[in-house]
Amino acid sequence: MSLTSKYSVINIRRYLKNDNPKIGEDRLLQVLSGFSCPKNPDLELFLKNSSIEFTKKNQSVTYLVFSKENGALLGYFTIALKALTVRGETVSKTTKRKLLRISELDEKSDTYTMAAYLIAQLGKNYAGGMEKKITGAELLELAWGIIERMQYLGGGLVVFLEANNEEKLLSFYNTNRFVQFDTRLTASDPENQHELIQLLRLL
């Protein structure tokens, strides 16, 4: 069974640009209130407190994933366009050749700078056991499908994401063809900084 026959992927702009109170922003807030992710509170916090504002400001766009069987909210993902710099020493020669097509090379520092697609958020809804209705791989594949459409319309080659340094999580992304290329420290709260693993995959 194809993913499109099981799930609906809705850009939240469809709510935000609709004056119908049954579909507008108030309805969107009701939908988002039904999302719960105790495993990663930051995912829940972003969806409920930041996703709408970020989408309005064109900083990113959030997509909701619903079950076609009963209309339940199963998860969501957020996509953004970001400037990305990759150090040549962290990737293979084959990847470097591909990056040259769409990046600006600084030969002195051996770095490649480009626009890239960032999967900024990706999470399942744990309310009422909904997490059992979709797999992480399916959710990631749905996000990948949206990015492929964006690439068809505007080009691009690189998709990246950042994950906590957890073995199970990194194994999941490795299995789905993402490879580590760097690390960075979170900068929002200097007192609670932690390391994020940066992973990329080429379209």
N, C-alpha and C positions, 0 to 999 in steps of 0.2 A: 504494500500500500504506500503510495507517495505521500510525502509530508503535506503537500497542498490539499490532499483529501482529508487529512486529519486535523490540520491546524490553520487558523487564519492569523495573518500578521498585519497589524493595523498601525500605521504611522499616527502618532498622537496629534499631528496637525489636523487630521480629519475631525477631531473633536474641537480643537481650538479655533478653526475657521468656520464653525457652524453655529448659527444663531438659534437653531432649534434647541430648546432647553432639554430635550430628550437625548441630544447628542453632544451638546456644548461642553464648556469647561466644567460646569458644575457636575455634569454626569461623569466626566473624566475623573474628577476628584473622588467621586463615589466609587468608581472602578478601582482606582489606585488604593483606596482605603482597605480593599480586600486583599492586599498583597502582604505577605509575611515571610521574612527570611531570617529566622533566629541564628542560622549558621553564619550569616554575614550581615550584621545590622547596618553596615554602611550601604549595602545594596538597597535595602529597604528605605533608608534615610534619603538616599539620592532620588529614588523614584517618587517618593511622596513630597519631598521638600524642594527639589532642584530641577527635576526633569522638565517640568512645564516652562520654567523661566529660561533654562538653557535652550530649549527648543524655540521659544519666542525670540531669543537673541541670536539664533543661528549659530550657537556655540556647539551644539550637537543635536541629534534627533533621536528620540526614544520610540521604540516599536514594542507594542504589546502583542503577546501571543495567546490566542484563545483556542479552546477546544471547539471543533465544529460539531461535536456530539452534543454538548450541553451549554456551550457559550462561556464556560468557566475560564477565568484568567489563569494561565498556566506558568507564565514567566514573561520576561522582557529582556531586551538588549538595547544598548545605546551606541550609536555610531557617530564619529566625529572625523573631521579632516584636520590633520596636525602636521607641522613641520617635524621631520625626523632626521637625526644625524646618526649614521652607522659607521663605526670604526672598521676599516678594512680588515684588521687583524682578527675580528670576531666572526667573520663569515667566510664561506668557501670561495674559491676562485670563480666557480660557476656563478654563484650569487653576485659576486662583485661585477662580473661582466654584464649581468642583467641589470644591476643597479645603475650602471653607467648610462643606460638608455634614458633614464628618467631623473637622474640626479646631477647635482653639481659637485664635481670632485675637487677636493683640496689635496693636491699631491703632496704638499709638505707634511700635512698631518695624516694623510691617507684616510680621509673621512668623506663620506658620501651624504649629501644633504638633499632632501626631497620632500614632497608632499606625500603623505601616506594616510591610509584609512586606519583609524583607531577603533577597536572594539572596546569602548570605554567601560561598559557595564554588561554583565551577562548573568542572569540569575533566575532560578525557578521559584515559584510560589509554593510555600510550605503550608499555607492555610488549608485546613480541612483535608490534608493528605494529597493535595494537588500535585506535589512533586513527583508522585508515582505515575502521573499521567503523561509525562514527557521526560525524555532522557536529556542529559547535558549535551550529548553528541547531536541530538536532534535540534536542540535550541541553537547550538553553534552553527549547524548546517543552515538553519533558517537565516541567521545573521549573515552567513557567507553568501547566501542567495541574493540578499539585498545588496551587498557590496558588489557582487558580480554585475548586477543591473546598473549600479552607479559607474562601474568601470566601463560598461558598454556605452554609456552616455557621455562620459567625460575622461576616460583613460585612467591611467594609474597602474601600479604594479605591486605595491607593498601593503600588506595588512599587518598591523602589530597590536599587541595588547600587553598589559602589565599584570602580573599575578604575585600574590604572596608566596614566599619561599616555603611552600609546603609540598612534600613529596607526592602526595596523591593528586594534588591540583596540577603540578608540573607534568606528571605522568599523563594526565588527561589531555593536556594541550600537546604534548609530544606525540601521543597516539593520533591526534588530529592534525599532525603535520606542521605544528609550530615548533620552531627551534630557538633556543636562547641565543641572544646576541649581545646582551649587556645587562647591567643592573643600575638602579638608581635609588637614592634615598628620598622618601617623601619629604616635601618641603612645607606643607601647610601648618604643621605644628612641630617646631624644632625640638620641643621637650619630649615628644612622642614619636620621633622619627623611626621608621623601619625600612628595611630593604625590600624593593620590588624587583622581581625578575622580569626582564623585557624579552619578549618572544616575537618572532616574525614569521610570516608565511607569504610566499609570492603567489600572485594571481596567475 
